[in-house]
Amino acid sequence: MYEALQHLLKKSAPHTAFGLIINDILQLASECHLCLFSFVKRSGNCVAHEIAKLALSFGELRVWLEEVPAGISQFVMADLASSFE
C-alpha cells in the first residue's frame, strides 16, 4: 500500500509538507457524507496518470472546467469503456 493511502486510512499525517496535503485531504473528506479511500492501479485510472504527467510540463496553474485537455480524451474514453466491463 502506498504511503499517502496509509496515512489517509489511519487518519494521521507526518509533520512535513506532504503531511499538510494529507491533512487538507482529510479535512475535505470530513465534510463529505461518505468518503472512502482505496488504491487504484495506474492501469485502472489512466486519466489521472496522464493529467499528472501533463501537469509537469506547465509552469503555471491550469484549470479545465468544461473541456478535456488535448490528448487526454482518448484516456477518458478508455477509462469509460473499462468501467463497463
VENBEL-V548331 format. One record per pair of residues at least 6 apart in sequence whose ideal C-beta (glycine too) atoms are under 8 Angstrom apart, sorted by sequence separation. I is the first residue (numbers start at 1). GAP is how many residues later the second one is. D is the distance in Angstrom with one decimal. If there is no record, write none. Layout:
BEGIN
i=I gap=GAP d=D
i=I gap=GAP d=D
END
This chain:
BEGIN
i=7 gap=6 d=5.4
i=13 gap=6 d=3.7
i=29 gap=6 d=4.0
i=7 gap=7 d=7.2
i=13 gap=7 d=7.5
i=42 gap=7 d=5.0
i=55 gap=7 d=7.2
i=62 gap=7 d=7.8
i=1 gap=8 d=7.9
i=14 gap=8 d=7.7
i=29 gap=8 d=7.7
i=68 gap=8 d=5.7
i=13 gap=9 d=3.8
i=13 gap=10 d=4.9
i=7 gap=12 d=7.6
i=13 gap=13 d=7.1
i=4 gap=14 d=7.8
i=8 gap=14 d=6.5
i=3 gap=15 d=8.0
i=7 gap=15 d=4.7
i=11 gap=15 d=5.9
i=54 gap=15 d=6.1
i=8 gap=17 d=6.3
i=54 gap=17 d=7.3
i=4 gap=18 d=6.7
i=8 gap=18 d=6.8
i=51 gap=18 d=6.9
i=54 gap=18 d=7.1
i=8 gap=21 d=7.7
i=50 gap=21 d=7.5
i=51 gap=21 d=6.3
i=50 gap=22 d=5.6
i=47 gap=25 d=6.5
i=50 gap=25 d=4.9
i=49 gap=26 d=8.0
i=9 gap=28 d=5.9
i=47 gap=28 d=4.8
i=8 gap=29 d=4.4
i=46 gap=29 d=4.2
i=47 gap=29 d=5.5
i=5 gap=32 d=6.0
i=46 gap=32 d=5.7
i=47 gap=32 d=5.2
i=5 gap=33 d=7.6
i=46 gap=33 d=5.7
i=5 gap=34 d=5.4
i=45 gap=34 d=6.8
i=44 gap=35 d=7.9
i=2 gap=37 d=6.4
i=1 gap=38 d=6.2
i=44 gap=38 d=7.1
END
